[in-house]
Amino acid sequence: MGATAIRTQGLTKRYGNVAALDHLDLEVTQGEVVGYLGPNGAGKTTTIRLLLGLINPTEGRGEIFGLNCWRQPVQAHGRLAFVAGEANLWPSLTGGETLRLLGRVQGRVDEAYRDELVARFELDPAKKVRAYSKGNRQKVILIAALMTRADLLVLDEPTSGLDPLMEQAFRGSIREARDRGQTVFLSSHIMSEVEALCDRVAILREGKLVEMGTLAQMRHLSALTVEATFEGPVPDLSGVPGVSSVQVDGRVVRCQVRGPVAPLLKVLANADVTELLSREPSLEELFLAQYGGGQDQGVQHAAR
Amino acid sequence: MLHAEHAAWAPGHPAARSPVAIVRLTARKAVRSGAIWGYIFGLAIASSAVSYTRLYKTPAQRDALAAAYGSDKATSALFGPAPQLQTVAGFTVFKISMTLIILGAVWGLLTSTRLLRGEEDNGRWELLLAGQYTRAGAAAQALGGLGAGVFTLWAITGLLTVLTGLDSAVSIGAGPALYFALAMVATAVMFLAVGALTSQVAATRRQAASYAAWFLGASYAVRLIADAGLGLHGLIWASPLGWVEELRPLTAPQPAALVPVAAFTAVLAAATVRLAGTRDVGAGLVPDRASRRSQLRLLGGPAGLAVRLVRPAVIGWWVAIAISALLFGLIARSAGGTISGSSVQQVFAKLGAQGSGAEAVLGVCFLILAVLVAFTAAGQLTAARSEESAGRLDHLLARPVSRWRWLGSRLLVAVVVLLASGVVAGVFGWAGAASQHAGVSFTAMVEAGVNLTPPAITISGIGVLAFGVRPRVTSAVVYALLAWSLLVLIVGSIGSTSHWILDTSVFHQMGSAPATSPHWAADGVMAAIGVAAALIGGIAFNRRDLQAE
């Protein structure tokens, strides 16, 4: 275990009676890549703005490498780089000028790496920000953050507007950062991105942390989807311990299993099974389970 | 914002598309602004008329005033001709009309560029065009909304003028009062159209506003030459401001001058609709260069960035200040000659300009420059707030830049800009005056220039206070303070007004150098108020949440 990169204790932000973030306890260890998930309005951006000291917590505290986010922002920011979800940059500056400015303000830039990133993301630095598309503006702030090689990368939906090729370039860059020992805090709602990059995942719902763990841990807690096809009559699975959401479709049965699968296997062994499929839930299913995506009510019940 | 369309899309109204949704959307913003400025126009007219009746009670006083100002070419060049100064009506026209004509034009060009090109810049226009509106149709609708705004401006100005006219001492009929109000908003109408057209030509709001502002400057200059008694009076018909002057409200009404006003507006409106229909949305006729060589100077930190960001606007203000100061300098000697020993001296004395001759004239003219310098300050504050509201400040403050460093850099740049503005005013004023052998010293003029900055510093400081405590009202506070101070300056120059009210104007305490020596002590107090307000504002800013919009 390395040092702690991010720690929050009871971090809370209220606007009037509405808690945008409600007693968040979070710890991110140095070198980890942590995904931060939640639907729009769950409090992801509020968390990040609190961590950056842009807004003042109503209660609790946040720390970056042991530095208080609100009271010691300048010192804390010396060790992190931030990518905002919306690249509102200065329209009259060119991409190159923006990179120069943000690099100078940050105080350290790996210039060779910057040039490599500009090539990798295919950015034309001579263009004015005004003339860039949304994706190209996003590239500017991504490069500005990555080129600093900061100890901690705080990314707030960093790939909005990027095409699939650039999304791959982004993933490559994050893996490089991880391999160099940089910590990454990635807020996103692109599940495949989080699944591909993150060691641990935190799920936020209405300002509260509802899940935190590795993907394996979260899968363990959740249901397994089992689909069986029978030659003969379909057995009744509804009473089997751990089984829920049974759906019968002709001779095919689909159900969810939580906990040990042995009771289900016993029942199936006694029936005439011709095909048996089981798979772990994807992160998307885990996420939808938390929010009741509507597509798969069974998973929702099982997870609860 | 899109209520109108939402209503149209609601179940039960399948085909009820509102044909005028953009008219309403634009009108909502334009009418609010038109109403506020209507009150300001109306109050300015009322205060001007009423104070004349108090200050010049006897026919002898009025004749003296008319004798002094009535035929003076220099004041005529600056403020327009001054016939019938023996009457309330004539004096009111002379006193207030040039100010309102220019304010109306500035209101018009800023309002239309904001509601046309500004909406396009921030992408909202595309949302509307994605509905069932054509590009030309949407532009025509927006013009309709702007029309509602300027109608409100006229209606409120007219109402207040009619009410003022009911005063037995003022005694102006309703018809002439409404015609006067119409003349006062005629430039607003024309420059709404100018701004609408430049919004089609330019690729950004700032560019559109600056094209329109240059056109306004040229119109004023042509009018000035026409009225300067150089035998070129025919030129008056070459300037939109000249047409308004030729309307001659309250003195010798000439409604025929409405023809060029209406024709000009109609042609520009038609051109706007036509261009909007043919060009690409988001682009202008003058292409904004998409690429250029990066210029890496001044990008080392917040101070350098502030310089880069404010540079275009500041250069514009400096040019405006330099040209105005030069003109004031050029007319100072001849104007000074005519006022010596006249009752105009009393008027000037009320503005703080003691003595006579060129220096007294310059002392009054420099008050106008003080207003320009204050506008420069207000612009800087608004620009700083927009860095936060647009979310750009996040990119700096999420890096190792403290809030104090950012705010301090912006303010430092602002103060240097203001001092430089003062020096520009002094140097160009001196150059103009010296070319006419007006006998004013270079040092005195530069001092007079520097003397212009304390009011601007006070406005900046109070602006920072608003920015720290209630950021969303920053712009409203600085411009309201500026407008109020200007109003008190105008009223205070004529009538006897309570010194409590006079003291609320940031322009009241400054000495009218070069007519008197600058009141350095008062200047110091004003600057200190500004600095104290800025400090409190800075502390509040350091403690509050960043607020984007």
Chai-1 contact restraints between the chains, C-beta under 6 A:
chainA,res_idxA,chainB,res_idxB,connection_type,confidence,min_distance_angstrom,max_distance_angstrom,comment,restraint_id
A,L52,B,A398,contact,1.0,0.0,6.0,A-B,restraint_1
A,L54,B,L546,contact,1.0,0.0,6.0,A-B,restraint_2
A,I55,B,D545,contact,1.0,0.0,6.0,A-B,restraint_3
A,N56,B,D545,contact,1.0,0.0,6.0,A-B,restraint_4
A,V74,B,P400,contact,1.0,0.0,6.0,A-B,restraint_5
A,V74,B,S402,contact,1.0,0.0,6.0,A-B,restraint_6
A,H77,B,R399,contact,1.0,0.0,6.0,A-B,restraint_7
A,H77,B,P400,contact,1.0,0.0,6.0,A-B,restraint_8
A,G78,B,P400,contact,1.0,0.0,6.0,A-B,restraint_9
A,F82,B,A398,contact,1.0,0.0,6.0,A-B,restraint_10
A,A84,B,D394,contact,1.0,0.0,6.0,A-B,restraint_11
A,N88,B,A390,contact,1.0,0.0,6.0,A-B,restraint_12
A,N88,B,G391,contact,1.0,0.0,6.0,A-B,restraint_13
A,N88,B,R392,contact,1.0,0.0,6.0,A-B,restraint_14
A,T94,B,S294,contact,1.0,0.0,6.0,A-B,restraint_15
A,G96,B,S294,contact,1.0,0.0,6.0,A-B,restraint_16
A,E97,B,S294,contact,1.0,0.0,6.0,A-B,restraint_17
A,E97,B,L299,contact,1.0,0.0,6.0,A-B,restraint_18
A,R100,B,L296,contact,1.0,0.0,6.0,A-B,restraint_19
A,R100,B,L299,contact,1.0,0.0,6.0,A-B,restraint_20
A,L101,B,L299,contact,1.0,0.0,6.0,A-B,restraint_21
A,R104,B,G300,contact,1.0,0.0,6.0,A-B,restraint_22
A,V105,B,G301,contact,1.0,0.0,6.0,A-B,restraint_23
A,V105,B,R399,contact,1.0,0.0,6.0,A-B,restraint_24
A,V105,B,V401,contact,1.0,0.0,6.0,A-B,restraint_25
A,Q106,B,R399,contact,1.0,0.0,6.0,A-B,restraint_26
A,A126,B,S291,contact,1.0,0.0,6.0,A-B,restraint_27
A,K127,B,A290,contact,1.0,0.0,6.0,A-B,restraint_28
A,K127,B,S291,contact,1.0,0.0,6.0,A-B,restraint_29
A,K128,B,A290,contact,1.0,0.0,6.0,A-B,restraint_30
A,A131,B,A290,contact,1.0,0.0,6.0,A-B,restraint_31
